[in-house]
Structure formats: C-alpha cells, structure tokens
Amino acid sequence: MTFPQLFQTVLDTTDARGLAEFYRELLGWQYRPGNEPPAPGAPDPAGSDWLVLVDPSSGQRLAFQQVDELPTASWPANRPFPQQLHLDLAVYSVADLDANHERVLKIGGRLLYDRSGDPQEPLRVYGDPAGHPFCIFVAPPPASPV
C-alpha cells in the first residue's frame, strides 16, 4: 500500500491574486507556470479563480482559491470563527524573526500575538491580508527529514 502524499495547502480568499502576492513576497516562492500576474491592465482570469505558488528549492506548493466571502478568523478568541488551520514558518535566529516582522507588516500582514521575548521558543503570530493566522518562530535548522 502506498500512502497519499501531501500535494499542497490551499487557502480560501476573496482576493486570490492579492493573497498569492503577499505569500510570494513573504516566502520568496514563484508562481506555477501560467499563474504569473498579467501585464498591467490586462485581464487576470487565473487571479479570479485559482493560483499556485511553488518553492523552487523543495517543490512545496501553496494554492489560493477565490471565494465570494470569507469570515476573518477571530484568533486568539476562537469565537465566532476559529482559525481551523494555520501555517507555521520558521527562521533560525531572533534577528531573522525581527527582520521578518518588519517585512510582514510592510507587505500587509498584521500582528496578532507577540511572544518574541520567550527564551524557549520566540514567536509572533500574524494575520495575512485575508485574515488567516500564521506563525513565524525561531527553530533550529532541521538536521534531517523526520
């Protein structure tokens, strides 16, 4: 028996192109061929439906699906709309955590929770432009796949 492989994570959004651009800038990933933004003023049919970003070094994928409406997660209160899913992103130093903090805010994220002073696991939780929470925390580089 073979086990299914995780192919990609999909985020719903009311602005697929805008959210894809946020994560493209944050992660340094690239659009899947054919999903690149159109020339200024040109129609963007893919951007109003489904877009995919790919990590050029690992092949990991993050997709964005256009929806008509999406309630913003109310984390940390969890009411009325719990987060249901979030992305964990790692950096390897507090200096990188701080540098990425400024970048996240500059590209449209908002700070939801700050635990950057924790000596065991410094982290910050943000909301992306669609309201999905995501964490950036300090972790040691992975030694090998688990």
N, C-alpha and C positions, 0 to 999 in steps of 0.2 A: 504494500500500500504506500502511495506517496501522499504526503501532506500538502495542502494548498499553501502557496507562498503569498505573503502579503505583497500585493502589487503596487498599491498606492493608498494614500489617505485623501479623502475628499472633504472639502469644506463647502457648505452651502453659503451663499452670499447674494445680496441684492445688487452687487457690482462686481461681477467676475473679473473684469479687466483690472479694476482698481485694487482688489484684494490680491490678485496674482502679482501685480506690480509691487505691492507692499512686500510680499514674501520674496519676490525676485531680488529686490534691493536688500532685504534683511539677510537672506541666506546666500546670495551670490549665485543662485541657480540660473538655468537657462530654460527658455520655452522649448517644449517639444516642437520639432519641425512642423510648420504650418500654423502654430499658435502665436507667433510673434505679433506684436502690435502692428496695425496697418499704418500706412502713411497718414500724416495729419490730414484730417478732413475726409478720409476715405471711410466707407462703411466697415464695421467690425462685427461680422456675423458670429465669429468664434467667441468674441468677448461678451456676447449677449447670451451665451449658452454654456460652454464647457471649455476650460483651459487647463493645460497641464504644464507644470514646471518639473525639470529633471536636474538632479545633482550630477554634474558632469564627471565627478570623481567616483561616485558609488552607484549611480543609476537609480537612487531613491527618487520617488515621484510624489508630488503633492498636486492635487487637482482642485479645481474651483468650479462649482456648479451654480448656475444662475437660478435663483428662486424669486418669486414675486414679493414675498415678505419673510422676515426672519426676526424673531424676538431676540434682543440682546441678552446674553447670559447675565444673571444678576449676582454672579460670584463676587465676593465670598458669602453673601447672604443665602444663596441657593434657592431663594424664593423671589419671584414666582417662576424663574427659569433657570434651573441648574445648568452647569456647563456641559455636562454629558460627555465631553471629550475635550482634551487639551493637548497641545504639543509641548514636549519637554526638549529644550535646546540647551546644549552645554557649551561652556567656554572653560578654559583651563587656568584662568587667573582672575583675581579680583580686578586687576587693571583692565582685563578684557571685558569683564562684567560691566565696569563703569563706562568704558568706551562704547559698548553696545547700548547701554542705557541712553546715552545722548543720541545715538543713531536711531533707536526705536522711536523716540519722541519726535525726532526731526522728520521721519518718514510717515508719521501719522498714528503711531501707537500711543496708548495711554497707560500710565502706571496704575495698577490695581492694588498691589501689595509689595512692600519693600522689606526684605529680610537680608539685605546685603551685609549687615554687620554680624551675622551669625558666624561664629568661628568654625562650626562643623560643616555647614553647607550654605554658603552665601547664595541668595537668590532674589530675583524680582519676578513678579507676575504682572503681565501686561494684558491689555485688551487690544486686539488688532482692529483695523477700521470697521470690520463687520461686527465686532463685539465678542469674538471668540477669545477666551483667555489662553495665554501661552506663558510658559516659564523660561527664563534663562537662569541657569545656575552654574556654579563653579564645581567641576568634577575633574578627577584625574583623567588623563588620556587613557583610552581603552588599551589594555595590554594585548588582547586577542578576542576574537568573536566568542560570545558566550555559548 
